[in-house]
């Protein structure tokens, strides 16, 4: 009798444990929550800026230029991108007129949708948006502010205490859809179709990644056409290793996968990428580039391109020293930049 009573309890425990494990695995392989809020698009970009600050001694790798207009924004909202932004996810909408068609509708150039997470002062941000917007729409109890910006309608909505959505897509249904998805954010199956298809190829816990359609015959892809003779899907990601034994320092493992229509197209991409790689290495040897820079030499030595079926795969190792030098270069660029235009000039643009 004791066995009969114990067996159902044990069975329930096993089922619950299996369900929890299954849910954890789903969440582990699901896109980050900001990315799951994004609308359907043709390219996606994600960055964990909190990680970037840790890798660069508490500063962003690419500092934001402070012009008078941006300084006024900080004073009125209390929000500083360099200090308060934790993560950002972008959706890029190609114009419908591009070959292959895009999600940007009739717009002549790409449109963008974004989700930001960070530390916001809600009351100050709302006051700023009310003052700046030319219209406000209340949708599902969320205010959507429309701000005229460079001849476009830039819509922004505060979705929660730490989340803001924005889009300059011409269709207002795009940001309304982001509001709707914020109500069912817990679903690990959510997110745009292209992202759901390829996110499993992003390296685990990658702090920065990109998933994109490459249309080499379309405007804006001129530089890509040298490597991509035909359309392909591209997945770029990075994983951080805090202690890479050969280099004895933290490194980023970069991987780029180009998914072609077939093996022959992947072979063409691989061959063209290897030609460019050989040119880079020849230039390095001829001019001595990086000869005294161990970090840069490690990057060149680690670059590899190979074919795996209908994929062309590029891999590289980026030492932490390279990341620090990128940050230092950005700081010097900002310091040497000419003074920003006075406020009245900025407002007249």
Secondary structure, 3 states (H helix, E strand, C coil): CHHHHHHHHHHHHHHHHHHHHHHHHHHHHCCCHHHHCCCCCCEEEEEEHHHHHHHCCCCCCCCCCCCHHHHHHHHHHCCCHHHHEEEEEEEEECCCCCCCCCCCCCCCCCEEEEEEEECCCHHHHHHHHHHHCCEEEEECCEEEEEEEECCEEEEEEEEECCEEEEECCCCCHHHHHHHHHHCCCCCCCCCCHHHHHHHHHCCCCCCEEEEEEECCCCCCCCCHHHCCCCCEEEEEEEEEEEEECCCCEEEEEEEEEEECCCHHHHHHHHHHHHHHHHHHHHHHHHHCCCCCCHHHHHHHHHCEEEEECCEEEEEEEEEHHHHHHHHHHHHHHHHHCCCCCCHHHHHHC
